[in-house]
Amino acid sequence: MRYPENVSTVVDLLETKGISWSEYQEHLPYAGYQGFYYKQQETLRNDYVRKHNPLILFDSVVNNDTRRLQIKSFKSFEEDLNKKTLPQWMFITPNMANDGHDTGIKYAGTWLKTFLEPLLKNNYFMNDTLLVITFDENDSSRDHNSRLFFPGKDQNNADHDDSCVHLASW
């Protein structure tokens, strides 16, 4: 599926307001990669899949080198985090195992806890951050109900660790 350049995207809205952005895709082989999948080199599993990378579907993104190169790997996420150069808006997608598609919700929950705990304790990352987590996987292939989470400190004074544990323990 492709969308022509005249179809507006969230990128258009962000750039109109001067808001920096990036997508981070686990096991994307390089920034701006447009292939349909990429096999993880140790296991030869299709860990990266294009259908989980929404912005790569828009011609207004892929036909513009600057925009296309904002679609990056997790390695770039780690580098940007360490250099304190993360954009204001991010879309982060784990690979097919870590998102629960090829494994299950417990596997995905464990991965999410491992991925998020350090970020929730990172003052730079959490400064003025709204973190939204969605899941559409569960232990049944018949029932895909999306779920939405907002981890972090809540109105009831729960701490970050409590939020992470809850997410990982479904």
Sequence and secondary structure as in RCSB ss.txt:
>XXXX:A:sequence
MRYPENVSTVVDLLETKGISWSEYQEHLPYAGYQGFYYKQQETLRNDYVRKHNPLILFDSVVNNDTRRLQIKSFK
SFEEDLNKKTLPQWMFITPNMANDGHDTGIKYAGTWLKTFLEPLLKNNYFMNDTLLVITFDENDSSRDHNSRLFF
PGKDQNNADHDDSCVHLASW
>XXXX:A:secstr
  B TTS  HHHHHHHTT  EEEEETT SSTT   SEEE TTT  EEEEGGG GGGGBHHHHTSHHHHTTEEEHH
HHHHHHHTT   SEEEEE  TTTTSSSS HHHHHHHHHHHHHHHHT HHHHTT    EEE   S TT    EEE 
 S  TT   HHHHHHHHHT 
